[in-house]
Amino acid sequence: MNDSVPLSVLDLAPIVQGGSAAESFRNSLDLAQHAERWGYKRFWLAEHHNIPGVASAATAVVIAHVAGGTSTIRVGAGGIMLPNHPPLVIAEQFGTLESLFPGRIDLGLGRAPGSDQVTAAALHRTPMSAEAFPRDVAELMEYFREPQPGQLVRAVPGAGLHVPIWILGSSLFGAQLAAMLGLPFAFASHFAPGSLDDAIALYRSRFRPSATLERPHVMLGVTVVAADTDAEAAWLFTSVQQTFIAIRRIRPIEVPPPSEEFARQLSPLDRAQLDGVLSHAIVGSPETVADRLRAFAQRTGADELILASQIHDHAARLRSYEIAANVSLSMRSGA
């Protein structure tokens, strides 16, 4: 594999059982500060709504909180669910962020609601909203270009700032749009592994060079739970598994503590669902994580990896990202 594949952090500002949103924001900033020192390239936050364990609903606000407490790491959205918002508003928000933190802001765009259908209705999102996504992306991109004479509507701030835009996806749709627009593509293989290979192949084969990007650029989401031993990592991973099962049952929960009983209580259907959605999860000791991260990067040819780690205990989550950062360094050194 390319020995300079960078690693980034995907954070949901997780609210753990017994915790609060205020605590999650403090922890996210602390993680970002550690990630910056450990050499991570980006720190992205994701828009979700009405999910008890996710505090990053007002994504641009949390990005400002994190960017204001760091100095070099890129901070951005992974992503903004554009059909939930008028493109002009997002251009103004991210134009503001870019003005405050020049050269450090990324804008990843997705078309999912980031919620269930009832919550989508509360956001005044209609069933047709997702169909307008390509048009909304094009409109948003126009707001970041240099203003033209006679242009009646401008993003202030935003116009002329050229905020980097990524297309996010968990299916082939995002891959096709990113290829058509010549934009970098981030695929959610941490929760949609079934479409991974087809999405990458489609994006690379149909990519059209643009003023933004000369060649395809793929970043892949990967769930990583690392600890000092395989057994400890497997135990910490039960928090991730419990969270996914709750989402599949449409009963989302705050991030629960690890459970030794959890695996014994799983039904065959639960096990099958977890095996599917988390098939690319990397769980284990430093040696295990290093081997599997390298193998995943080699197999996919990823240009970047962005790591998600929903661990209940903040210190354990820091340790997980620290271990992964050391893997990145060893990969760069050819070890």
Buried (B, 14 or more C-beta within 10 A) or exposed (E): BEEEBBBBBBBBBBBBBEBEBEBBBBBBBBBBBBBBEBBBBBBBBBBBBBBEBBBBBBBBEBBBBBBEBBEEBBBBBBBBBBBBBEBBBBBBBBBBBBEBBEEBBBBBBBBBBBBBEEBBEEBEBEEEBBEBBBEBBEBBBBBBBEBEEEEEEBBEBBBEBBBBBBBBBBBBBBBBBBBBBBBBBBBBBBBBBEBBEEBBEBBBEBBEEEEBBEEBBBBBBBBBBBBEEBEBBBBBBBBBBBBBBBBBEEEBBBBBBBBEEBBEEBEEEBEEBBEEBBEBBBBBBBEBBBBBBBEBBEEBBBBBBBBBBBBBBBEBBBBBBBBBBBBBEBBBEEE
